[in-house]
Amino acid sequence: MRLFTGILVLVFLPITLSVASSATVTNGESEALTLVLTENGERSEVVLAVGQTQSICPSGCFVTLPNGDRVVLSGGESVSISNNRAIIE
């Protein structure tokens, strides 16, 4: 029975790690923002209301900010957007 439990841990561990490695982005601007994400070759848009925080890019991605700047995220970063700039921690 112990072997079976160990196998379950190994099977579910990668799923846990991928969820934990998402980046978070917070809109510190005075208006809503639209970010363009390119993840695994697929483009999508994320709209953030003022003060909103959202998890993005669980597998890493490129983010195009409203001012045209591009940011590369690998996952796990905290990004604040304020004064038209991205601050990555």
Backbone torsions as a table, in degrees:
resi	resn	phi	psi	omega
1	MET	NA	-33.8	179.4
2	ARG	-64.1	-38.5	178.9
3	LEU	-60.2	-43.1	179.2
4	PHE	-60.8	-42.9	178.4
5	THR	-61.9	-42.3	178.6
6	GLY	-62.4	-37.6	178.5
7	ILE	-66.4	-40.5	177.2
8	LEU	-60.3	-41.4	178.5
9	VAL	-62.2	-43.1	-179.6
10	LEU	-67.9	-33.6	179.9
11	VAL	-72.0	-41.6	-176.1
12	PHE	-86.1	-17.1	-178.6
13	LEU	-59.1	-47.9	179.2
14	PRO	-61.3	-33.8	178.6
15	ILE	-64.9	-43.5	178.7
16	THR	-63.1	-42.6	-178.1
17	LEU	-66.1	-38.5	-178.5
18	SER	-68.6	-35.3	178.2
19	VAL	-69.2	-40.7	-177.3
20	ALA	-69.5	-20.0	-174.9
21	SER	-93.6	8.9	176.2
22	SER	-64.8	145.8	173.7
23	ALA	-83.1	154.8	172.7
24	THR	-117.4	142.4	179.1
25	VAL	-128.8	136.3	-178.7
26	THR	-122.2	133.2	178.0
27	ASN	-88.2	107.8	177.1
28	GLY	-99.5	10.7	179.7
29	GLU	-83.5	173.0	-179.8
30	SER	-93.1	6.7	176.9
31	GLU	-146.2	165.3	179.6
32	ALA	-62.8	149.6	179.4
33	LEU	-121.1	147.1	171.6
34	THR	-116.7	121.9	176.9
35	LEU	-106.3	141.2	175.7
36	VAL	-103.8	121.0	-179.7
37	LEU	-104.9	137.4	171.5
38	THR	-121.5	111.0	-175.1
39	GLU	-131.2	121.3	-177.9
40	ASN	54.8	37.8	178.1
41	GLY	79.5	-2.0	-179.9
42	GLU	-102.8	132.3	177.8
43	ARG	-96.7	141.4	174.5
44	SER	-149.1	164.8	178.6
45	GLU	-118.2	143.6	174.9
46	VAL	-124.4	125.9	177.2
47	VAL	-103.5	125.8	178.9
48	LEU	-112.9	123.8	174.7
49	ALA	-71.5	166.6	178.3
50	VAL	-56.9	126.5	178.3
51	GLY	78.8	-4.0	-177.3
52	GLN	-74.2	143.1	173.8
53	THR	-119.2	136.9	-179.5
54	GLN	-141.3	145.6	174.1
55	SER	-82.8	134.6	179.9
56	ILE	-140.2	166.2	168.6
57	CYS	54.5	59.8	179.5
58	PRO	-64.2	-20.5	179.4
59	SER	-112.7	13.8	-174.6
60	GLY	85.9	153.2	-179.2
61	CYS	-170.1	174.6	168.8
62	PHE	-103.0	136.5	177.3
63	VAL	-118.6	127.1	174.1
64	THR	-101.6	120.3	-178.7
65	LEU	-81.6	162.8	179.8
66	PRO	-56.6	-28.5	179.8
67	ASN	-83.5	0.9	178.4
68	GLY	96.9	-13.3	177.3
69	ASP	-63.5	145.5	176.0
70	ARG	-113.3	139.0	-179.3
71	VAL	-125.9	137.1	176.5
72	VAL	-100.4	125.9	177.6
73	LEU	-118.2	135.0	178.0
74	SER	-102.8	-10.4	-179.5
75	GLY	114.7	142.9	179.1
76	GLY	90.9	-10.4	-179.6
77	GLU	-77.4	155.6	169.1
78	SER	-111.3	123.1	-177.1
79	VAL	-118.3	128.0	173.1
80	SER	-113.1	133.6	176.9
81	ILE	-110.3	117.7	-177.8
82	SER	-150.3	143.1	-178.3
83	ASN	53.2	38.8	176.9
84	ASN	65.0	22.6	179.1
85	ARG	-134.2	152.2	176.5
86	ALA	-98.0	129.8	175.5
87	ILE	-111.9	117.0	-175.2
88	ILE	-106.2	128.0	177.9
89	GLU	-116.1	NA	NA
